[in-house]
């Protein structure tokens, strides 16, 4: 086990790890099969346990990667749209995109901040923002806020796991990854449930809308 720990420490002690984290987080912003959340929390847990990589530097490059990636995703949506790639044709992705289009007009701040924690959600929101012409002057500040808070949260989760198992770097990494996955699943289920409830309320309001009442009023006045 000591040999494995030494190998892990040697592989993350160089400056290349920051560039790798930046690239990973950036790509994850428009290609969700690469989960950057797990990478950031795992390396943070390792940082707390062993001192490498540097925690603050890790938080900084993660935030910069998230901000840059979200803005690239916005540009992809503006130039290409949200139906070009095969993975976007899935039912779940299309539902997320349609929900993002509607919610961007009503609560863009909340949507940008919350969707950053869900891989498919953040891609759907940022690309939909570009595709629907959401103003760039509003998108850029929101992407900075979302990327910064996301990085702080992920580093916080990793730091918590690293503190709990500080004597065993590999255990701290495993614990951090578990927490990140569980939190991601819970957030995904929560937002999916909220979206479903909004859809049901929208359908209900349409059924009960005053548009169906004129015939009744006409009968009562006859």
C-alpha positions, 0 to 999 in steps of 0.5 A: 500500500505504501508503494501505491501511495508513493506512486500516486503522489509522484504522479500528481506532484508535478505542475502538469497536474494543474494543466490537466485539471484545467483541460479536463474541466474545460472539456467537461463543460461541453462533453459531459462523458468526462466527469470533472467533478470526480477529478477535482474532489479526488485531487483535493482530498489528496491535497489535504492528505499529502500536501500535493497538489496545492489546494488553492491552485487546484481551486483556481484552475478548476474555476478557470476551466469551468468558466472557459468551458461554459463560454465555449459551450455557449459559443457552440450553441450559438454557432452550431445549435443543440442538435448536431451531435448524436448524444444530444438526441437522447430523450433525457438530453432533449428534455433538459434542453427544452427545460433550459430554454424555458427556464432561461427566460424566467430565472437565468441566475438560479438556473446557471448556478444550479445546473453547473453541478449536473453534467448534462444540465450544465451543457444543456443550459450553456448551449441553449443560452447560446442557441436561443440568443441569451445576451452574452453580456449577461451570460459571461458574469453568470458563468464566472459566478457559477464556475467559481462557486462550483469550484469552491463546492467541489474543493470543499467536498474534497477537503472534507473527505481528506480531513476525515482520512488524512492518514490514508491518501487512497482512502481519502480519494475513494471517500471524496469520489463517493461523496461527489457521486452521491451528491451528484445523483441526489442533485440530479434527482432533485432537479429532475423532480422539480422540473417534473412538478413544474411541467405538471403545474404548467399543464394543470394551469393550461387546463384550468385557464380562462380560455375555456370559460367564455361559453359558460359566460355566454350561457349565463348572460343569455 
